[in-house]
């Protein structure tokens, strides 16, 4: 097992109010085994002051390994993650939304299976374990479980939370996948393509979830759910 550096990928779109907060949380995290951190931020053509906030933070924290890239036009979360994957250089990577729904202090929970059993991929599940979860939308929760159920049928995995943001992936595997989805369809696409890799070791651990309302900036909607269903079937039958 080789995990000397973790790449933290942050896709950001109109997150001026939270981007510095999440960067500070990432800074505070002390990774086990002396693992170093690399932060790769991809600004998805934000219309607010996201870029300015990131540049301010970088100037105040020159000791941190932070790189900022900007898309010329808004292409979606999937495209931003794909760009970040190509730009990162860590041994493993983890996807971190720029909002405050997921807690960076739990990175070590996802890293543990890498050291215990040489895991290639670790999913952070919002639906298992004893960690705190903000109570919000019944239909969103039901929709997530339904999408995970469909995905499991197509991939023959037994995940509890396919749609989770927290996916820790061996970087060499992530770079070998050609991502086509530009929006939230990236979750079932990545899962389907990872499931086809021979002898891959996939784990799942429980994590916390501090969800946002739409008034607080949540972006995913019902149309994304239908796209996810399409992607689950599409990437089961087509490479």
ABEGO torsion letter per residue (X at the ends): XBBABBBBBBBBBGAAAAAAAAAAAAAABBBBGGBBBBBBBBBBGBABAAAAAAAAAAAABAABBBBBBBBABBAEAAAAAAAAAAABABABBBBBBABAABBAAAAAAAAAAAAAAGBABBBBBAABEABBBBBBBAAAAAAAAAAAAAAAAAAGBABABAABABBBBBAAAAAABBBABABAAAAAAAAAAAAABBGBBBBBBBBBBBBBBAAAGBABBAAAAAAAAAAAAAAAABX
